[in-house]
Each structure stands twice: as C-alpha cells, then as structure tokens.
Amino acid sequence: MAMGVPVLLGAGGIERIIPLTFDSRETIALDKTVAVIRANIMKLN
C-alpha cells in the first residue's frame, strides 16, 4: 500500500517533496483509516 504526497514538479520531474504535517487527532484518524484499508485488503487475499 502506498500514499502519495504533494510535490513540486519541474521540467525534469520532482524538484521537492512538500512535507505534510498532521496534528495528533489527524494522525490517529489516519492510522485508523490505514487499519481499515489493510483489513479489507487482507479479506481480498
């Protein structure tokens, strides 16, 4: 599983990765979302 991040694109491709910052509430929500997605992927395998 992969998650994309915002980047600055130039003529030659990626010039810079724009860091994401999450507060603790957002981090917890993201972790829960990842757990649900992983569980659903396991059901498909």
N, CA, C and O atoms as a DFTB+ gen file, in Angstrom:
180 C
 N C O
     1  1       0.853      -1.159       0.000
     2  2       0.000       0.000       0.000
     3  2       0.900       1.223       0.000
     4  3       1.965       1.221       0.618
     5  1       0.472       2.261      -0.690
     6  2       1.266       3.484      -0.769
     7  2       0.358       4.694      -0.597
     8  3      -0.845       4.635      -0.852
     9  1       0.956       5.771      -0.164
    10  2       0.227       7.026      -0.020
    11  2       1.024       8.108      -0.721
    12  3       2.230       8.228      -0.504
    13  1       0.376       8.888      -1.552
    14  2       1.059       9.961      -2.252
    15  2       1.245      11.178      -1.364
    16  3       0.512      11.379      -0.395
    17  1       2.215      11.967      -1.703
    18  2       2.462      13.225      -1.003
    19  2       2.561      14.338      -2.033
    20  3       2.907      14.084      -3.186
    21  1       2.263      15.561      -1.636
    22  2       2.375      16.660      -2.588
    23  2       3.839      16.944      -2.926
    24  3       4.719      16.867      -2.069
    25  1       4.074      17.272      -4.188
    26  2       5.424      17.572      -4.651
    27  2       5.402      18.809      -5.534
    28  3       4.360      19.208      -6.053
    29  1       6.564      19.398      -5.691
    30  2       6.754      20.484      -6.642
    31  2       7.360      19.858      -7.886
    32  3       8.455      19.296      -7.839
    33  1       6.636      19.959      -9.011
    34  2       7.113      19.376     -10.257
    35  2       7.754      20.440     -11.128
    36  3       7.252      21.557     -11.248
    37  1       8.856      20.076     -11.722
    38  2       9.532      20.941     -12.677
    39  2       9.661      20.223     -13.999
    40  3       9.141      19.119     -14.161
    41  1      10.343      20.829     -14.938
    42  2      10.521      20.243     -16.267
    43  2      11.230      18.893     -16.198
    44  3      10.982      18.019     -17.029
    45  1      12.107      18.719     -15.216
    46  2      12.858      17.473     -15.088
    47  2      12.233      16.467     -14.139
    48  3      12.837      15.432     -13.859
    49  1      11.047      16.743     -13.642
    50  2      10.388      15.832     -12.708
    51  2      10.223      16.469     -11.336
    52  3      10.049      17.682     -11.219
    53  1      10.279      15.643     -10.306
    54  2      10.080      16.127      -8.938
    55  2      11.271      16.973      -8.509
    56  3      12.417      16.527      -8.559
    57  1      10.982      18.195      -8.089
    58  2      12.033      19.082      -7.591
    59  2      12.091      19.088      -6.070
    60  3      13.159      19.236      -5.475
    61  1      10.919      18.923      -5.449
    62  2      10.889      18.993      -3.989
    63  2       9.631      18.312      -3.475
    64  3       8.551      18.459      -4.047
    65  1       9.785      17.570      -2.394
    66  2       8.637      16.984      -1.702
    67  2       8.143      18.002      -0.687
    68  3       8.927      18.551       0.088
    69  1       6.847      18.248      -0.697
    70  2       6.254      19.194       0.246
    71  2       5.806      18.397       1.469
    72  3       4.898      17.571       1.367
    73  1       6.435      18.637       2.630
    74  2       6.116      17.831       3.817
    75  2       4.691      18.069       4.312
    76  3       4.178      19.187       4.277
    77  1       4.075      16.994       4.768
    78  2       2.749      17.073       5.369
    79  2       2.899      17.108       6.880
    80  3       3.723      16.390       7.447
    81  1       2.116      17.930       7.519
    82  2       2.117      17.958       8.982
    83  2       0.697      17.675       9.471
    84  3      -0.271      18.262       8.990
    85  1       0.600      16.774      10.423
    86  2      -0.683      16.399      10.998
    87  2      -0.651      16.654      12.499
    88  3       0.374      16.453      13.151
    89  1      -1.790      17.100      13.043
    90  2      -1.870      17.175      14.498
    91  2      -2.202      15.774      15.015
    92  3      -2.442      14.863      14.223
    93  1      -2.218      15.599      16.319
    94  2      -2.398      14.253      16.885
    95  2      -3.746      13.653      16.510
    96  3      -3.838      12.447      16.281
    97  1      -4.779      14.458      16.444
    98  2      -6.109      13.967      16.064
    99  2      -6.103      13.444      14.630
   100  3      -6.688      12.399      14.345
   101  1      -5.450      14.162      13.740
   102  2      -5.367      13.736      12.342
   103  2      -4.523      12.474      12.190
   104  3      -4.843      11.602      11.382
   105  1      -3.449      12.378      12.965
   106  2      -2.598      11.188      12.915
   107  2      -3.366       9.957      13.370
   108  3      -3.252       8.895      12.758
   109  1      -4.142      10.085      14.431
   110  2      -4.958       8.972      14.924
   111  2      -5.983       8.567      13.868
   112  3      -6.181       7.377      13.622
   113  1      -6.633       9.545      13.245
   114  2      -7.624       9.249      12.208
   115  2      -6.975       8.554      11.014
   116  3      -7.547       7.615      10.460
   117  1      -5.789       9.003      10.613
   118  2      -5.077       8.372       9.503
   119  2      -4.706       6.934       9.849
   120  3      -4.862       6.037       9.021
   121  1      -4.220       6.711      11.058
   122  2      -3.863       5.354      11.494
   123  2      -5.074       4.424      11.459
   124  3      -4.961       3.270      11.046
   125  1      -6.236       4.925      11.893
   126  2      -7.455       4.111      11.867
   127  2      -7.858       3.792      10.430
   128  3      -8.275       2.673      10.131
   129  1      -7.734       4.769       9.553
   130  2      -8.066       4.561       8.146
   131  2      -7.163       3.510       7.525
   132  3      -7.632       2.636       6.796
   133  1      -5.873       3.591       7.809
   134  2      -4.915       2.608       7.292
   135  2      -5.280       1.212       7.786
   136  3      -5.214       0.251       7.019
   137  1      -5.659       1.088       9.043
   138  2      -6.024      -0.220       9.600
   139  2      -7.235      -0.806       8.878
   140  3      -7.268      -2.005       8.600
   141  1      -8.222       0.023       8.577
   142  2      -9.416      -0.447       7.867
   143  2      -9.053      -0.890       6.455
   144  3      -9.504      -1.941       5.999
   145  1      -8.245      -0.099       5.764
   146  2      -7.841      -0.453       4.399
   147  2      -7.043      -1.751       4.398
   148  3      -7.271      -2.617       3.554
   149  1      -6.114      -1.893       5.333
   150  2      -5.321      -3.130       5.408
   151  2      -6.211      -4.342       5.661
   152  3      -6.019      -5.394       5.049
   153  1      -7.179      -4.200       6.555
   154  2      -8.087      -5.310       6.853
   155  2      -8.883      -5.701       5.612
   156  3      -9.093      -6.887       5.357
   157  1      -9.323      -4.720       4.846
   158  2     -10.075      -5.017       3.627
   159  2      -9.200      -5.664       2.565
   160  3      -9.663      -6.540       1.835
   161  1      -7.950      -5.249       2.468
   162  2      -7.024      -5.881       1.527
   163  2      -6.799      -7.338       1.917
   164  3      -6.757      -8.213       1.053
   165  1      -6.655      -7.599       3.214
   166  2      -6.449      -8.975       3.678
   167  2      -7.648      -9.858       3.322
   168  3      -7.475     -11.035       3.007
   169  1      -8.851      -9.303       3.368
   170  2     -10.047     -10.067       3.006
   171  2     -10.021     -10.461       1.533
   172  3     -10.553     -11.505       1.159
   173  1      -9.409      -9.637       0.706
   174  2      -9.348      -9.910      -0.729
   175  2      -8.303     -10.960      -1.070
   176  3      -8.394     -11.616      -2.107
   177  1      -7.309     -11.121      -0.197
   178  2      -6.227     -12.078      -0.475
   179  2      -6.599     -13.439      -0.083
   180  3      -5.807     -14.367      -0.247
